[in-house]
Structure formats: structure tokens, C-alpha cells
């Protein structure tokens, strides 16, 4: 169960960073440094939670 949740959190972080990168390429006026910073910190948080949920076996 924890392995599946960790995989979902890793995927959410990946999708979040992909969406911010795509928005930065195509909608430069809509993306700000604050938006990028918040998304990056949120993705790091998701990765950290997923890392601790991943079993070590």
C-alpha cells in the first residue's frame, strides 16, 4: 500500500513540474517567479513524503 502511494506522489510531483515547465514555455505572462517557487517547493515536499513512504526492501 505504501509503495503505491509513494508511486502516486512521485508521479504528482513529476506532473506538477512538467505543467509549470510547459506553462513557462507557452504562457510567459501567466507564470511568475512566485508560481515557480511554490510549485518547486510543493514538488520537493511530495518527493520527500514519497521517499519516506518507499519501503527499503
N, C-alpha and C positions, 0 to 999 in steps of 0.2 A: 504494500500500500504506500509506504513512504517513498519507494523507488518511483512509482507512477506520479506521485505528487511532485517529486523533485524534477522529473522529466517535464511535467507541465510548466513548472516555474521557470526552468531553463528556456523552454520554448516561448513563454510570455516575455521574458527578458530579450530574447532574440528578435521577436516580432516588434517589440517596443522600439528597440534600437534601429531596426530596419525602417519602421514607419517614420521615425524622426529623420533618418538619413534621406529617405525619399522626399519628405516634405522640405528638407533643406535644399535639395536639388531642384525641385519643381515649383515651390511656393516660397521664395526667399523673403517676401514681405510678411508672411504669416508666421514664420519661425523666428524666435528670438533667442538670445543667449540664455535667458532665464528658462525658457522652454526646454532647451537642450540640456541645461544643467539639471533641471528637475527630472527629466526623463533618464538621464545618465545615472543619477543617484538612485532613482527607483529601480532601474535595471540592476545596479550593483546590489541593492538590497534583496531583490528577487534571487540573484545568483548566490548571494551569501546564505539565504534561507535554504535554497535548493542544495547547496554544498553540504550544509549540516544535516539535511534530511537523507542524503545519499548514504546507503549502507557501505561499510568498508570491506565487505566480503568479496 
